[in-house]
Amino acid sequence: MGYVVDVKSTHLTASGDVFAGPARVLAVYYCSEAAVGTIEIRDGGATSTVLAIIDVPKGTGTEGEDTVYQVEIPGNGLYCRTSAYAKLTGGVDKVTVFYG
């Protein structure tokens, strides 16, 4: 049996807050363009503690043919005690973060 929680999501097109309170990040779905990039999940804001860095490969760069992928966080997810924040770099231009 998995972690039981009401799952919510936040869609971002730039770095920003996922949730302004304690949360467990459970999965990340992303799109990337022609450049490589990263998604950093942080606890507490833009300059806070990095909990995870997800490397994103180069996309095709053709509209409608971007690289898309979903990353499932194992166990009970990444626990953000203060707040959940996603920092997007490089070609990462669309992210949906699932949390509970």
N, C-alpha and C positions, 0 to 999 in steps of 0.2 A: 504494500500500500504506500502511496506517495504522500507528500506533504499536503495537508488539507488546508486550503485557504481560498478566499474569494480572490480570483485573479483579475487584475486591472491592467490597463496598458496606457502608455504615453507615446505619441508619435512626435518625433523631432526632425527638423530639417537643418538644425545647427546645434552646437553644444548647448545644453541646458538642463534644468531640473526635470527629473523623472517624477519625483514625489517629494513634497516638502516636509516629510516626517519619516519615522522609522519604517523601513521596508526591506523585503527580501527580493532581490532581482532574480527572476526565475528563467528568463530567456531573452534573447536579443535577436530581432530580425532586421537585416540591413540590406541596403542597395549601395553599390559603389560604381563610380564612373570609371574613366580611363586611367586614374592614378591609384596607387596603393594608399593605404591609410590605416588608421587604428581607431578603435572604440575603447575609451577608458571608462570604467565604472568606478566612481568615486563616492566616498562617504562624507558628505558635508559641504559640497560646493566645488567650484572651479579649481581651487588651489588646495583642496583637502587630500586626505589619504587615498591612494589608488588601491582598489581592491582587486581589479583585474584589467588586463590589457588584451584586447582581441585584435589580432592582426587581420587585415582585410586585403585580399589579393586584388590585383589589377583587373578592372572590368573591361568590357569590349569597347566602351566609349560610344557605342551606337545607341541612339534613343530607342528605348524599348528592349534593349539587349544588355542592360547593366548586369553586373554580377549580383545575385541575390542569394542569401543564405540565412539559416536560422541556427543560432547557437543555444543549446539547452544547457543550463547550469545544473550540475549534478547535486545530489543530496537535497538540502533545504534551501539552496540558492545562496547568493551573496548577501549577507546581512549588513545593511547600512543602518547604523545606530542613530545617526542624526538625520540624514536625508540622502536620497539617491540622486546622483548627478551623472550625466553621460557627456564626456568630452569627445567630439568627433574631429578627426584630422584627415588630411589628404583628400582622397576621392570619395570619402563616405559622405553622402548627402541626404540619406533618408534612413531613419532608424525607428523601429517600434520596440520599446522595452516593456516586457511583461513582468509584473511585480505583484507581490501580495503582502 
